[in-house]
């Protein structure tokens, strides 16, 4: 072949071009398939959702103990989205205080799924809240004393100015957006207060309020804003100083029934979510779901994050697995010490743990506020204490993105509407926690947060491939990658442990498309009910609406006597202990104060009797006045109580406590939880045992139609779940009892062999002397990972437990102890005796009367608990709080009205156990001008702080904080003493 020089050069160039085009394409495509995009927030490094270099999957097995195994074959809930609240204040700022170009840029950044962070859920209030650019308003306001039952005056005109335009602009940018609407209050004329502030719904106005919702949804639909969800009432547990309304579970159940029927009659598809309040009252939505008429209209639960734990979402999901779950409000604010703490709350707790606990979506509160954390409703006494996702300067329209914006964007920017949460194991608080998703296009998203105190290297495995990444303490990261699978012979993840387990039940109803998934998580055990049974511990769930029946008969109460740790007789209400056995559910016993760990109610049966069930009824008018957690003790002499025979969680309404057959004369029910509400008992009944050795046992077989599955954990626990999808309630035997399970619910039983438990051993007690309220630490071994049936007794009085681990218990010296030495007895979580020691109780004389005293302070909390005189009212349910972190110079001053003689003062932070002074100086004065320092307080970690000094005669006392702390300074009670003689142990 004859080739000229020119032809050869042309051929060479052609070959090189072909090589440049085709040869590199193979490794590039392979790298794309194996590349993982990384978006990091490192607050200490001032990195906020910054894209990092890609990392690559490798086809290698990993033995890293911190291996996150992602498995898209195990799907959970479908994601509805992430978003925030378009409040009146937020919409007003966006529409009225920004230029058109500023607003266009901001709205695109917030809502555009391609160029922005893709927010896809918006919560909008129905009428006024505490965040309004104007004052109170509803959609049908009337003059005082007038009503409008036909809703002739209904109008959404107020919203048409800026709220609806803001919502429509968001919908135009993200058409898949879902709107959720919530009233803080209906029109005042529907309420007992005749105002948007306070009160509850009048008995005859359920139908009117239901039609109010109908008109709202129709009016918004007509403007082009479809409403996907409504909740009947924001935070129905309380009545704030801004618009709000108390609504019991019984009332909300009746209202949801009316709303559902009204929606159906008007062909409205908007879904209704129950509750819309905190994690700490899971029995509220369950009470509604247990009402078959209300339940068919209640699509799910809305949760707030201000108290409780996200595990409550899984608790309710397991009990009623067909219901949806949303976090409907979460916000940061001035109580968070810094951005790192705020980022932990928002990314770690609300997003990662919220979604792992079955949330279909997460909604934070205000999208935007001004630099003063407003504007606030001018008709109320609201306080500027919360933070928006954004801060908008009303002077120039400039926008500042806050920490919550970036935390939310870690999810909203990458997890698309219609995605599914998929399986991933996690490592718990103090390590790397995570949640994983698969988008509709098959791509995967993993959000992780290092909640530990040091950097950690994780491995992420997806099928046959894995990658490693090092995450610094406090950092959050979002990983995204394609859903393609790498071929290979072995999975990348090996030796991955996971204490949780999914029970998947196939639907029997043709209309059901998804399986019912019941999640076992050891964290649930502390929220269920536990009893000892021979050589086992049985822990079981009992959804509201389910029941356990004993074959025994009701015991005669005529010979009973009853006592309690406290009552409200001194408050003038006369709610004495005997009211709970008078046969009248309209009378009751109450504690007379917010429920505390250690409160108790005791029954003397008159003589020993056999029994296996105790039933407490609260009554309809005591919706929240129940014990949140409890233990039960028995005794034959009323002095020696041994260990607990049952522990569990209380619920709204009737609390049924089932115990192994007991023969005893005394029964003591002890609160092991806390609540701002009183503990009330309308009636208490005890059922005799039908068997000498009767006890609950996990079911081995169930009636036709019920589904039963078993699983054995790596720790050897036997877990049994029964699921009912038969269309009606069904019974099945559990030992000597009968369990009734409503349709659409599940029951879980966990059996542990207690004979193999290691023997608990008491080690040491520190300190060994102090005041009532002092915190003590008990070290030892094999106490059990959760409290369970365990307790710490000071004499015969169970102590308030602050924390419980296998090797350490933190408890508080109970009130009611006499001065001197008292025996301390410790029982492990399985109820077995661990040992004990002794504690020297240091007594105090009677405190000086505080009648006529006044108090002032340099700093006052904006939360409604800032009044310094709260520490002088002899009421443990109120407190003074600084509302700021502690600093040198923070102080309060007490004016005793006249000169007094004294030599001791005590500061008690009560249930605010971390809000004690880190250090302080004590001054006295006769004229309030010239001060003399008499003592100092140095923190020893106690919530009760005592200062002793030489006897003084003065009128004024000033306590000046000399330390610093991120926590507030809170004082429940401030007491002054004049001891006749100094006790050297009191200092």
Secondary structure by P-SEA (a helix, b strand, c coil): ccccaaaaaaaaaaaaaaaacccaaaaaaaaaaabbbbbbbbcccccccccccbbbbcccccccccbbbbbcccccccccbbbbbbcaaaaaaaaccccaaaaaaaaaacccccccccccbbbbbcccccccccccccccccccccccccccccccccccccaaaaaaaaaaacccbbbbbbbccccccccccccccccccccccaaaaaaaaaaaaaaaaaacccccccccccccccccccbbbbbcaaaaaaaaaaaaaaaaaacccbbbbcccccccccaaaaaaaacaaaaaaccbbbbbccccccaaaaaaaaacccbbbbccccccccccccaaaaaaaacccccaaaaaaccccccccccccccccccccccccccccccccbbbccccbbbbbcaaaaaaaaccccccccccbbbbbbbcccccccccccccccbbbbbbbccccbbbbbbbbccccbbbbbbcccccbbbbbccccccccccccccccccccccccccccccccccbbbbbbccccccbbbbbcccbbbbbbbcccccccccccccccccbbbbccccccccccccccccccccccccccccccccccccccccccccbbbbcbbbbbbcccccccccccbbbbbbccccccccccccccccccbbbbbbccccccbbbbbbcccccbbbbbcbbbbbbbcccbbbbbccccccccbbbbbbbcccbbbbbbbbbcccbbbbbbcccbbbbbcccbbbbbbbbccccccbbbbcccccccccccbbbbbbbcccccccccccccccccccccccccccbbbbcccccccccbbbbbbbcccccccccbbbbbbbbccccccccccccccbbbccccccccccccccccbbbbcccccccccccccccccbbbbcbbbbbbccccccccccbbbbbbccccbbbbcbbbbbccccbbbbbcccccccbbbbbbcccccccccccbbbbbbbcccccccc
